[in-house]
């Protein structure tokens, strides 16, 4: 996740906290940001670009498998005709 988005989320959370709690917590925004970064780093996520690359790779692999299946079928038919 983008660091700017994390900062924005942390700021929104911090802004929603009453001022008395803010004074008590001191650097609440930094703590929230740190916790968010730690938790988000544990998630198994990929960027849209990485997903697009993987989808294209999968498409090419699927096409190659179909070609190989056709070749195998042709070879099997050739073997059956010789028998």
N, CA, C and O atoms as a CHARMM CRD file, in Angstrom:
* protein
*
  332
    1    1 UNK  N      0.85200  -1.17700   0.00000 PROA 1      0.00000
    2    1 UNK  CA     0.00000   0.00000   0.00000 PROA 1      0.00000
    3    1 UNK  C      0.89200   1.23300   0.00000 PROA 1      0.00000
    4    1 UNK  O      1.97200   1.23400   0.59100 PROA 1      0.00000
    5    2 UNK  N      0.44000   2.25100  -0.65100 PROA 2      0.00000
    6    2 UNK  CA     1.17200   3.49800  -0.79600 PROA 2      0.00000
    7    2 UNK  C      1.36700   4.17000   0.56700 PROA 2      0.00000
    8    2 UNK  O      0.43000   4.25100   1.36100 PROA 2      0.00000
    9    3 UNK  N      2.58800   4.65100   0.83500 PROA 3      0.00000
   10    3 UNK  CA     2.90000   5.30300   2.11000 PROA 3      0.00000
   11    3 UNK  C      2.03200   6.54100   2.32600 PROA 3      0.00000
   12    3 UNK  O      1.65100   6.83900   3.45900 PROA 3      0.00000
   13    4 UNK  N      1.71800   7.25900   1.25900 PROA 4      0.00000
   14    4 UNK  CA     0.86500   8.45400   1.35500 PROA 4      0.00000
   15    4 UNK  C     -0.52800   8.07100   1.84400 PROA 4      0.00000
   16    4 UNK  O     -1.10800   8.77000   2.67500 PROA 4      0.00000
   17    5 UNK  N     -1.07300   6.96000   1.33000 PROA 5      0.00000
   18    5 UNK  CA    -2.38900   6.50000   1.75700 PROA 5      0.00000
   19    5 UNK  C     -2.36500   6.13800   3.23500 PROA 5      0.00000
   20    5 UNK  O     -3.30700   6.45200   3.96400 PROA 5      0.00000
   21    6 UNK  N     -1.30500   5.48200   3.68400 PROA 6      0.00000
   22    6 UNK  CA    -1.18200   5.11300   5.09500 PROA 6      0.00000
   23    6 UNK  C     -1.17000   6.36500   5.95000 PROA 6      0.00000
   24    6 UNK  O     -1.84300   6.42700   6.97900 PROA 6      0.00000
   25    7 UNK  N     -0.40200   7.36900   5.52400 PROA 7      0.00000
   26    7 UNK  CA    -0.35300   8.62600   6.26500 PROA 7      0.00000
   27    7 UNK  C     -1.72300   9.29100   6.31500 PROA 7      0.00000
   28    7 UNK  O     -2.12400   9.81700   7.35300 PROA 7      0.00000
   29    8 UNK  N     -2.44500   9.26800   5.18500 PROA 8      0.00000
   30    8 UNK  CA    -3.77900   9.87600   5.14200 PROA 8      0.00000
   31    8 UNK  C     -4.73100   9.16500   6.09900 PROA 8      0.00000
   32    8 UNK  O     -5.48200   9.81300   6.82900 PROA 8      0.00000
   33    9 UNK  N     -4.69900   7.83000   6.09600 PROA 9      0.00000
   34    9 UNK  CA    -5.56600   7.05600   6.99000 PROA 9      0.00000
   35    9 UNK  C     -5.21100   7.34700   8.44400 PROA 9      0.00000
   36    9 UNK  O     -6.09500   7.56500   9.27200 PROA 9      0.00000
   37   10 UNK  N     -3.92200   7.34900   8.74800 PROA 10     0.00000
   38   10 UNK  CA    -3.48100   7.62500  10.11400 PROA 10     0.00000
   39   10 UNK  C     -3.91500   9.02800  10.54100 PROA 10     0.00000
   40   10 UNK  O     -4.31600   9.23200  11.68700 PROA 10     0.00000
   41   11 UNK  N     -3.83500   9.98900   9.63100 PROA 11     0.00000
   42   11 UNK  CA    -4.24300  11.36300   9.95000 PROA 11     0.00000
   43   11 UNK  C     -5.74100  11.43700  10.19400 PROA 11     0.00000
   44   11 UNK  O     -6.19100  12.11700  11.11600 PROA 11     0.00000
   45   12 UNK  N     -6.51700  10.73600   9.36500 PROA 12     0.00000
   46   12 UNK  CA    -7.96500  10.73000   9.55300 PROA 12     0.00000
   47   12 UNK  C     -8.33500  10.13500  10.91500 PROA 12     0.00000
   48   12 UNK  O     -9.19500  10.66200  11.62000 PROA 12     0.00000
   49   13 UNK  N     -7.68400   9.04600  11.27000 PROA 13     0.00000
   50   13 UNK  CA    -7.94500   8.43100  12.57200 PROA 13     0.00000
   51   13 UNK  C     -7.55700   9.39900  13.67500 PROA 13     0.00000
   52   13 UNK  O     -8.30500   9.59500  14.63200 PROA 13     0.00000
   53   14 UNK  N     -6.38900  10.00000  13.53600 PROA 14     0.00000
   54   14 UNK  CA    -5.90000  10.94400  14.54200 PROA 14     0.00000
   55   14 UNK  C     -6.83100  12.15100  14.67100 PROA 14     0.00000
   56   14 UNK  O     -7.09000  12.61900  15.78000 PROA 14     0.00000
   57   15 UNK  N     -7.33100  12.65200  13.54900 PROA 15     0.00000
   58   15 UNK  CA    -8.22100  13.81400  13.57200 PROA 15     0.00000
   59   15 UNK  C     -9.56000  13.49800  14.24400 PROA 15     0.00000
   60   15 UNK  O    -10.21400  14.39100  14.78400 PROA 15     0.00000
   61   16 UNK  N     -9.96000  12.23700  14.20700 PROA 16     0.00000
   62   16 UNK  CA   -11.24800  11.86700  14.79900 PROA 16     0.00000
   63   16 UNK  C    -11.16300  11.65900  16.31600 PROA 16     0.00000
   64   16 UNK  O    -12.18700  11.49300  16.98000 PROA 16     0.00000
   65   17 UNK  N     -9.95400  11.66700  16.85500 PROA 17     0.00000
   66   17 UNK  CA    -9.76100  11.46200  18.29100 PROA 17     0.00000
   67   17 UNK  C     -9.94000  12.80500  19.01500 PROA 17     0.00000
   68   17 UNK  O     -9.39300  13.82200  18.58800 PROA 17     0.00000
   69   18 UNK  N    -10.70900  12.79900  20.11000 PROA 18     0.00000
   70   18 UNK  CA   -10.90600  14.05000  20.86500 PROA 18     0.00000
   71   18 UNK  C     -9.57600  14.62700  21.35100 PROA 18     0.00000
   72   18 UNK  O     -8.61900  13.89200  21.59400 PROA 18     0.00000
   73   19 UNK  N     -9.53100  15.96400  21.49000 PROA 19     0.00000
   74   19 UNK  CA    -8.27400  16.63400  21.82800 PROA 19     0.00000
   75   19 UNK  C     -7.70800  16.18500  23.17300 PROA 19     0.00000
   76   19 UNK  O     -6.48800  16.12400  23.32500 PROA 19     0.00000
   77   20 UNK  N     -8.55000  15.87100  24.14500 PROA 20     0.00000
   78   20 UNK  CA    -8.05700  15.39000  25.44100 PROA 20     0.00000
   79   20 UNK  C     -7.29600  14.08700  25.30500 PROA 20     0.00000
   80   20 UNK  O     -6.27200  13.87800  25.95600 PROA 20     0.00000
   81   21 UNK  N     -7.80300  13.22600  24.46300 PROA 21     0.00000
   82   21 UNK  CA    -7.13900  11.94600  24.22300 PROA 21     0.00000
   83   21 UNK  C     -5.84200  12.18200  23.45200 PROA 21     0.00000
   84   21 UNK  O     -4.83800  11.51800  23.70600 PROA 21     0.00000
   85   22 UNK  N     -5.86300  13.13000  22.50900 PROA 22     0.00000
   86   22 UNK  CA    -4.65900  13.44800  21.74600 PROA 22     0.00000
   87   22 UNK  C     -3.54300  13.90900  22.67700 PROA 22     0.00000
   88   22 UNK  O     -2.39900  13.47300  22.55100 PROA 22     0.00000
   89   23 UNK  N     -3.88300  14.79200  23.60800 PROA 23     0.00000
   90   23 UNK  CA    -2.87200  15.28400  24.53900 PROA 23     0.00000
   91   23 UNK  C     -2.29500  14.14400  25.36200 PROA 23     0.00000
   92   23 UNK  O     -1.09200  14.09400  25.61600 PROA 23     0.00000
   93   24 UNK  N     -3.16100  13.23200  25.77400 PROA 24     0.00000
   94   24 UNK  CA    -2.72000  12.09200  26.57700 PROA 24     0.00000
   95   24 UNK  C     -1.81300  11.17300  25.76000 PROA 24     0.00000
   96   24 UNK  O     -0.79700  10.68600  26.25700 PROA 24     0.00000
   97   25 UNK  N     -2.18100  10.95000  24.54100 PROA 25     0.00000
   98   25 UNK  CA    -1.43900  10.00400  23.71000 PROA 25     0.00000
   99   25 UNK  C     -0.15700  10.59200  23.13800 PROA 25     0.00000
  100   25 UNK  O      0.77600   9.85100  22.82700 PROA 25     0.00000
  101   26 UNK  N     -0.09700  11.89400  22.99600 PROA 26     0.00000
  102   26 UNK  CA     1.12200  12.51000  22.48400 PROA 26     0.00000
  103   26 UNK  C      1.28100  12.29400  20.99400 PROA 26     0.00000
  104   26 UNK  O      0.70900  13.03500  20.19500 PROA 26     0.00000
  105   27 UNK  N      2.02800  11.32000  20.62100 PROA 27     0.00000
  106   27 UNK  CA     2.32700  11.08300  19.20100 PROA 27     0.00000
  107   27 UNK  C      1.45500   9.95800  18.64400 PROA 27     0.00000
  108   27 UNK  O      1.96100   9.02600  18.01800 PROA 27     0.00000
  109   28 UNK  N      0.16200  10.04800  18.87000 PROA 28     0.00000
  110   28 UNK  CA    -0.78400   9.02000  18.43500 PROA 28     0.00000
  111   28 UNK  C     -0.71100   8.76600  16.93300 PROA 28     0.00000
  112   28 UNK  O     -0.74100   7.61400  16.50100 PROA 28     0.00000
  113   29 UNK  N     -0.61700   9.82300  16.13600 PROA 29     0.00000
  114   29 UNK  CA    -0.60000   9.66100  14.68000 PROA 29     0.00000
  115   29 UNK  C      0.57200   8.78300  14.24900 PROA 29     0.00000
  116   29 UNK  O      0.41000   7.90100  13.40600 PROA 29     0.00000
  117   30 UNK  N      1.74300   9.02000  14.82200 PROA 30     0.00000
  118   30 UNK  CA     2.91200   8.21200  14.46100 PROA 30     0.00000
  119   30 UNK  C      2.73800   6.76800  14.91400 PROA 30     0.00000
  120   30 UNK  O      3.13500   5.84400  14.20400 PROA 30     0.00000
  121   31 UNK  N      2.16200   6.57300  16.06000 PROA 31     0.00000
  122   31 UNK  CA     1.92000   5.20800  16.55100 PROA 31     0.00000
  123   31 UNK  C      0.94400   4.46900  15.64500 PROA 31     0.00000
  124   31 UNK  O      1.15700   3.30700  15.29700 PROA 31     0.00000
  125   32 UNK  N     -0.13000   5.16200  15.26900 PROA 32     0.00000
  126   32 UNK  CA    -1.12100   4.55100  14.38400 PROA 32     0.00000
  127   32 UNK  C     -0.49500   4.20700  13.04500 PROA 32     0.00000
  128   32 UNK  O     -0.72700   3.12600  12.50400 PROA 32     0.00000
  129   33 UNK  N      0.29900   5.12600  12.51000 PROA 33     0.00000
  130   33 UNK  CA     0.94800   4.89000  11.22500 PROA 33     0.00000
  131   33 UNK  C      1.88100   3.68200  11.30200 PROA 33     0.00000
  132   33 UNK  O      1.91200   2.86000  10.38600 PROA 33     0.00000
  133   34 UNK  N      2.62100   3.57600  12.36700 PROA 34     0.00000
  134   34 UNK  CA     3.53900   2.45600  12.55000 PROA 34     0.00000
  135   34 UNK  C      2.77700   1.13700  12.62300 PROA 34     0.00000
  136   34 UNK  O      3.16200   0.15200  11.99300 PROA 34     0.00000
  137   35 UNK  N      1.69300   1.12600  13.39700 PROA 35     0.00000
  138   35 UNK  CA     0.88900  -0.08900  13.52600 PROA 35     0.00000
  139   35 UNK  C      0.27100  -0.47000  12.18400 PROA 35     0.00000
  140   35 UNK  O      0.28000  -1.64000  11.80200 PROA 35     0.00000
  141   36 UNK  N     -0.26600   0.52100  11.46800 PROA 36     0.00000
  142   36 UNK  CA    -0.84100   0.25300  10.14600 PROA 36     0.00000
  143   36 UNK  C      0.19300  -0.32800   9.19700 PROA 36     0.00000
  144   36 UNK  O     -0.08900  -1.29300   8.48700 PROA 36     0.00000
  145   37 UNK  N      1.38300   0.24800   9.17600 PROA 37     0.00000
  146   37 UNK  CA     2.43000  -0.25300   8.28800 PROA 37     0.00000
  147   37 UNK  C      2.81100  -1.68200   8.64600 PROA 37     0.00000
  148   37 UNK  O      3.00800  -2.51200   7.75900 PROA 37     0.00000
  149   38 UNK  N      2.91500  -1.97200   9.92800 PROA 38     0.00000
  150   38 UNK  CA     3.26000  -3.32000  10.35700 PROA 38     0.00000
  151   38 UNK  C      2.18900  -4.31900   9.93900 PROA 38     0.00000
  152   38 UNK  O      2.49800  -5.39000   9.41600 PROA 38     0.00000
  153   39 UNK  N      0.94100  -3.96500  10.17100 PROA 39     0.00000
  154   39 UNK  CA    -0.13900  -4.88600   9.85100 PROA 39     0.00000
  155   39 UNK  C     -0.30400  -5.05200   8.33600 PROA 39     0.00000
  156   39 UNK  O     -0.52900  -6.16300   7.85500 PROA 39     0.00000
  157   40 UNK  N     -0.19300  -3.96800   7.59500 PROA 40     0.00000
  158   40 UNK  CA    -0.33500  -4.05400   6.14400 PROA 40     0.00000
  159   40 UNK  C      0.81700  -4.82700   5.51300 PROA 40     0.00000
  160   40 UNK  O      0.63300  -5.48200   4.48700 PROA 40     0.00000
  161   41 UNK  N      1.98500  -4.76000   6.10500 PROA 41     0.00000
  162   41 UNK  CA     3.12100  -5.50800   5.55900 PROA 41     0.00000
  163   41 UNK  C      2.92200  -7.01100   5.71500 PROA 41     0.00000
  164   41 UNK  O      3.56400  -7.79300   5.01400 PROA 41     0.00000
  165   42 UNK  N      2.05300  -7.42200   6.61400 PROA 42     0.00000
  166   42 UNK  CA     1.76400  -8.83300   6.81000 PROA 42     0.00000
  167   42 UNK  C      0.79000  -9.37400   5.76700 PROA 42     0.00000
  168   42 UNK  O      0.70000 -10.58400   5.56200 PROA 42     0.00000
  169   43 UNK  N      0.06600  -8.47700   5.11300 PROA 43     0.00000
  170   43 UNK  CA    -0.90900  -8.90100   4.11300 PROA 43     0.00000
  171   43 UNK  C     -0.20200  -9.36500   2.84600 PROA 43     0.00000
  172   43 UNK  O      0.85600  -8.85600   2.47600 PROA 43     0.00000
  173   44 UNK  N     -0.80600 -10.32700   2.20600 PROA 44     0.00000
  174   44 UNK  CA    -0.26000 -10.85000   0.95900 PROA 44     0.00000
  175   44 UNK  C     -0.96000 -10.14400  -0.20100 PROA 44     0.00000
  176   44 UNK  O     -1.95300 -10.64000  -0.73200 PROA 44     0.00000
  177   45 UNK  N     -0.42900  -8.97700  -0.58900 PROA 45     0.00000
  178   45 UNK  CA    -1.05400  -8.17700  -1.63200 PROA 45     0.00000
  179   45 UNK  C     -0.05400  -7.91300  -2.76300 PROA 45     0.00000
  180   45 UNK  O      1.16100  -7.94100  -2.56800 PROA 45     0.00000
  181   46 UNK  N     -0.60300  -7.66100  -3.93400 PROA 46     0.00000
  182   46 UNK  CA     0.22300  -7.30500  -5.08700 PROA 46     0.00000
  183   46 UNK  C     -0.35900  -6.05800  -5.73300 PROA 46     0.00000
  184   46 UNK  O     -1.52700  -5.72800  -5.52900 PROA 46     0.00000
  185   47 UNK  N      0.45600  -5.37500  -6.50500 PROA 47     0.00000
  186   47 UNK  CA    -0.01600  -4.18800  -7.20600 PROA 47     0.00000
  187   47 UNK  C     -0.82700  -4.60600  -8.43000 PROA 47     0.00000
  188   47 UNK  O     -0.76300  -5.75300  -8.87200 PROA 47     0.00000
  189   48 UNK  N     -1.58500  -3.66300  -8.96400 PROA 48     0.00000
  190   48 UNK  CA    -2.35000  -3.94300 -10.18900 PROA 48     0.00000
  191   48 UNK  C     -1.40700  -4.32200 -11.32400 PROA 48     0.00000
  192   48 UNK  O     -1.72900  -5.19300 -12.13200 PROA 48     0.00000
  193   49 UNK  N     -0.25600  -3.68000 -11.38900 PROA 49     0.00000
  194   49 UNK  CA     0.69800  -3.97100 -12.44600 PROA 49     0.00000
  195   49 UNK  C      1.19600  -5.41700 -12.33800 PROA 49     0.00000
  196   49 UNK  O      1.29600  -6.12400 -13.34100 PROA 49     0.00000
  197   50 UNK  N      1.50500  -5.84600 -11.11200 PROA 50     0.00000
  198   50 UNK  CA     1.96100  -7.22400 -10.91800 PROA 50     0.00000
  199   50 UNK  C      0.85900  -8.21800 -11.29000 PROA 50     0.00000
  200   50 UNK  O      1.13400  -9.26100 -11.88200 PROA 50     0.00000
  201   51 UNK  N     -0.37800  -7.89400 -10.94400 PROA 51     0.00000
  202   51 UNK  CA    -1.49300  -8.75900 -11.28600 PROA 51     0.00000
  203   51 UNK  C     -1.67000  -8.83400 -12.79500 PROA 51     0.00000
  204   51 UNK  O     -1.89700  -9.91600 -13.33700 PROA 51     0.00000
  205   52 UNK  N     -1.56900  -7.70000 -13.48200 PROA 52     0.00000
  206   52 UNK  CA    -1.69000  -7.68600 -14.93900 PROA 52     0.00000
  207   52 UNK  C     -0.61300  -8.53800 -15.59400 PROA 52     0.00000
  208   52 UNK  O     -0.89200  -9.27400 -16.54000 PROA 52     0.00000
  209   53 UNK  N      0.61600  -8.44300 -15.09800 PROA 53     0.00000
  210   53 UNK  CA     1.71800  -9.23900 -15.63600 PROA 53     0.00000
  211   53 UNK  C      1.42700 -10.72200 -15.44000 PROA 53     0.00000
  212   53 UNK  O      1.63000 -11.51900 -16.35600 PROA 53     0.00000
  213   54 UNK  N      0.95800 -11.09500 -14.26200 PROA 54     0.00000
  214   54 UNK  CA     0.65100 -12.49700 -13.98400 PROA 54     0.00000
  215   54 UNK  C     -0.49800 -13.00500 -14.85000 PROA 54     0.00000
  216   54 UNK  O     -0.48100 -14.15300 -15.29500 PROA 54     0.00000
  217   55 UNK  N     -1.49200 -12.15800 -15.09100 PROA 55     0.00000
  218   55 UNK  CA    -2.60900 -12.55400 -15.95100 PROA 55     0.00000
  219   55 UNK  C     -2.14200 -12.79100 -17.38100 PROA 55     0.00000
  220   55 UNK  O     -2.57200 -13.74600 -18.02700 PROA 55     0.00000
  221   56 UNK  N     -1.26600 -11.92700 -17.87400 PROA 56     0.00000
  222   56 UNK  CA    -0.73000 -12.10600 -19.22400 PROA 56     0.00000
  223   56 UNK  C      0.10200 -13.37700 -19.31900 PROA 56     0.00000
  224   56 UNK  O      0.01600 -14.11400 -20.30100 PROA 56     0.00000
  225   57 UNK  N      0.89900 -13.62700 -18.30100 PROA 57     0.00000
  226   57 UNK  CA     1.70500 -14.84900 -18.26400 PROA 57     0.00000
  227   57 UNK  C      0.80400 -16.07200 -18.25800 PROA 57     0.00000
  228   57 UNK  O      1.06500 -17.03500 -18.97900 PROA 57     0.00000
  229   58 UNK  N     -0.23700 -16.04700 -17.46400 PROA 58     0.00000
  230   58 UNK  CA    -1.17700 -17.16600 -17.40100 PROA 58     0.00000
  231   58 UNK  C     -1.85900 -17.38700 -18.74200 PROA 58     0.00000
  232   58 UNK  O     -2.04200 -18.53000 -19.16100 PROA 58     0.00000
  233   59 UNK  N     -2.23300 -16.32100 -19.41100 PROA 59     0.00000
  234   59 UNK  CA    -2.86200 -16.43300 -20.72500 PROA 59     0.00000
  235   59 UNK  C     -1.91900 -17.09300 -21.72100 PROA 59     0.00000
  236   59 UNK  O     -2.32100 -17.98900 -22.46300 PROA 59     0.00000
  237   60 UNK  N     -0.65700 -16.64900 -21.73600 PROA 60     0.00000
  238   60 UNK  CA     0.32400 -17.25700 -22.65000 PROA 60     0.00000
  239   60 UNK  C      0.54300 -18.73300 -22.32200 PROA 60     0.00000
  240   60 UNK  O      0.65100 -19.56400 -23.22300 PROA 60     0.00000
  241   61 UNK  N      0.60600 -19.05300 -21.04600 PROA 61     0.00000
  242   61 UNK  CA     0.78900 -20.45000 -20.64700 PROA 61     0.00000
  243   61 UNK  C     -0.41100 -21.29900 -21.04900 PROA 61     0.00000
  244   61 UNK  O     -0.25000 -22.43200 -21.50200 PROA 61     0.00000
  245   62 UNK  N     -1.59900 -20.75700 -20.88400 PROA 62     0.00000
  246   62 UNK  CA    -2.80900 -21.48500 -21.27600 PROA 62     0.00000
  247   62 UNK  C     -2.81000 -21.74700 -22.78200 PROA 62     0.00000
  248   62 UNK  O     -3.16900 -22.83900 -23.22300 PROA 62     0.00000
  249   63 UNK  N     -2.40700 -20.74800 -23.56800 PROA 63     0.00000
  250   63 UNK  CA    -2.34300 -20.91800 -25.02000 PROA 63     0.00000
  251   63 UNK  C     -1.31400 -21.99000 -25.38000 PROA 63     0.00000
  252   63 UNK  O     -1.54100 -22.80300 -26.27700 PROA 63     0.00000
  253   64 UNK  N     -0.19900 -21.98500 -24.68300 PROA 64     0.00000
  254   64 UNK  CA     0.84700 -22.97800 -24.95600 PROA 64     0.00000
  255   64 UNK  C      0.37200 -24.38600 -24.59700 PROA 64     0.00000
  256   64 UNK  O      0.65700 -25.33700 -25.32600 PROA 64     0.00000
  257   65 UNK  N     -0.33400 -24.52700 -23.50400 PROA 65     0.00000
  258   65 UNK  CA    -0.87200 -25.82900 -23.10900 PROA 65     0.00000
  259   65 UNK  C     -1.85600 -26.32700 -24.17100 PROA 65     0.00000
  260   65 UNK  O     -1.84400 -27.50600 -24.52600 PROA 65     0.00000
  261   66 UNK  N     -2.70000 -25.43900 -24.67400 PROA 66     0.00000
  262   66 UNK  CA    -3.65100 -25.82400 -25.71700 PROA 66     0.00000
  263   66 UNK  C     -2.91500 -26.28900 -26.97300 PROA 66     0.00000
  264   66 UNK  O     -3.32100 -27.26400 -27.60500 PROA 66     0.00000
  265   67 UNK  N     -1.83500 -25.59500 -27.33800 PROA 67     0.00000
  266   67 UNK  CA    -1.04500 -26.01000 -28.50400 PROA 67     0.00000
  267   67 UNK  C     -0.44500 -27.39000 -28.28100 PROA 67     0.00000
  268   67 UNK  O     -0.47700 -28.24000 -29.17100 PROA 67     0.00000
  269   68 UNK  N      0.09400 -27.60600 -27.10900 PROA 68     0.00000
  270   68 UNK  CA     0.70200 -28.90100 -26.80300 PROA 68     0.00000
  271   68 UNK  C     -0.33900 -30.01600 -26.78200 PROA 68     0.00000
  272   68 UNK  O     -0.06900 -31.13100 -27.22900 PROA 68     0.00000
  273   69 UNK  N     -1.52200 -29.71500 -26.26400 PROA 69     0.00000
  274   69 UNK  CA    -2.59000 -30.71900 -26.27100 PROA 69     0.00000
  275   69 UNK  C     -2.97200 -31.09400 -27.69700 PROA 69     0.00000
  276   69 UNK  O     -3.22100 -32.26600 -27.98200 PROA 69     0.00000
  277   70 UNK  N     -3.02100 -30.12500 -28.58400 PROA 70     0.00000
  278   70 UNK  CA    -3.33100 -30.39800 -29.98700 PROA 70     0.00000
  279   70 UNK  C     -2.24300 -31.25900 -30.61800 PROA 70     0.00000
  280   70 UNK  O     -2.53800 -32.18500 -31.37300 PROA 70     0.00000
  281   71 UNK  N     -0.98400 -30.95200 -30.30600 PROA 71     0.00000
  282   71 UNK  CA     0.11700 -31.73500 -30.85400 PROA 71     0.00000
  283   71 UNK  C      0.05600 -33.17700 -30.36200 PROA 71     0.00000
  284   71 UNK  O      0.27000 -34.11100 -31.13500 PROA 71     0.00000
  285   72 UNK  N     -0.23600 -33.35500 -29.08100 PROA 72     0.00000
  286   72 UNK  CA    -0.34400 -34.70200 -28.52500 PROA 72     0.00000
  287   72 UNK  C     -1.48300 -35.45100 -29.20100 PROA 72     0.00000
  288   72 UNK  O     -1.34400 -36.62700 -29.53700 PROA 72     0.00000
  289   73 UNK  N     -2.59700 -34.77900 -29.39700 PROA 73     0.00000
  290   73 UNK  CA    -3.74700 -35.40000 -30.04800 PROA 73     0.00000
  291   73 UNK  C     -3.39900 -35.81100 -31.47700 PROA 73     0.00000
  292   73 UNK  O     -3.78400 -36.89200 -31.92400 PROA 73     0.00000
  293   74 UNK  N     -2.67700 -34.95800 -32.18900 PROA 74     0.00000
  294   74 UNK  CA    -2.27800 -35.28000 -33.55500 PROA 74     0.00000
  295   74 UNK  C     -1.32100 -36.47200 -33.57000 PROA 74     0.00000
  296   74 UNK  O     -1.43200 -37.35300 -34.42200 PROA 74     0.00000
  297   75 UNK  N     -0.39500 -36.49400 -32.63300 PROA 75     0.00000
  298   75 UNK  CA     0.53200 -37.61600 -32.55000 PROA 75     0.00000
  299   75 UNK  C     -0.20500 -38.91700 -32.22600 PROA 75     0.00000
  300   75 UNK  O      0.11300 -39.96600 -32.78600 PROA 75     0.00000
  301   76 UNK  N     -1.17500 -38.85100 -31.33500 PROA 76     0.00000
  302   76 UNK  CA    -1.94800 -40.04100 -30.98700 PROA 76     0.00000
  303   76 UNK  C     -2.75600 -40.52400 -32.18200 PROA 76     0.00000
  304   76 UNK  O     -2.85900 -41.72900 -32.41100 PROA 76     0.00000
  305   77 UNK  N     -3.32300 -39.61200 -32.93800 PROA 77     0.00000
  306   77 UNK  CA    -4.08400 -39.98800 -34.11400 PROA 77     0.00000
  307   77 UNK  C     -3.16400 -40.60400 -35.15900 PROA 77     0.00000
  308   77 UNK  O     -3.54400 -41.56300 -35.83000 PROA 77     0.00000
  309   78 UNK  N     -1.96800 -40.06800 -35.30100 PROA 78     0.00000
  310   78 UNK  CA    -1.00200 -40.62400 -36.23400 PROA 78     0.00000
  311   78 UNK  C     -0.59600 -42.03200 -35.84600 PROA 78     0.00000
  312   78 UNK  O     -0.42300 -42.88200 -36.72000 PROA 78     0.00000
  313   79 UNK  N     -0.44100 -42.30100 -34.56100 PROA 79     0.00000
  314   79 UNK  CA    -0.07100 -43.61800 -34.05800 PROA 79     0.00000
  315   79 UNK  C     -1.22900 -44.59900 -34.27200 PROA 79     0.00000
  316   79 UNK  O     -1.00100 -45.75200 -34.63800 PROA 79     0.00000
  317   80 UNK  N     -2.45300 -44.15400 -34.05000 PROA 80     0.00000
  318   80 UNK  CA    -3.61000 -45.01600 -34.21700 PROA 80     0.00000
  319   80 UNK  C     -3.79600 -45.39700 -35.68500 PROA 80     0.00000
  320   80 UNK  O     -4.21200 -46.51500 -35.98700 PROA 80     0.00000
  321   81 UNK  N     -3.49200 -44.47700 -36.59400 PROA 81     0.00000
  322   81 UNK  CA    -3.65300 -44.74900 -38.02400 PROA 81     0.00000
  323   81 UNK  C     -2.61500 -45.75000 -38.51100 PROA 81     0.00000
  324   81 UNK  O     -2.86700 -46.46400 -39.48100 PROA 81     0.00000
  325   82 UNK  N     -1.47300 -45.81800 -37.87500 PROA 82     0.00000
  326   82 UNK  CA    -0.42000 -46.75900 -38.27900 PROA 82     0.00000
  327   82 UNK  C     -0.73300 -48.16800 -37.81700 PROA 82     0.00000
  328   82 UNK  O     -0.24400 -49.13700 -38.39700 PROA 82     0.00000
  329   83 UNK  N     -1.53700 -48.28900 -36.78900 PROA 83     0.00000
  330   83 UNK  CA    -1.84800 -49.62500 -36.24300 PROA 83     0.00000
  331   83 UNK  C     -2.83100 -50.35000 -37.05300 PROA 83     0.00000
  332   83 UNK  O     -3.19100 -51.48000 -36.72200 PROA 83     0.00000
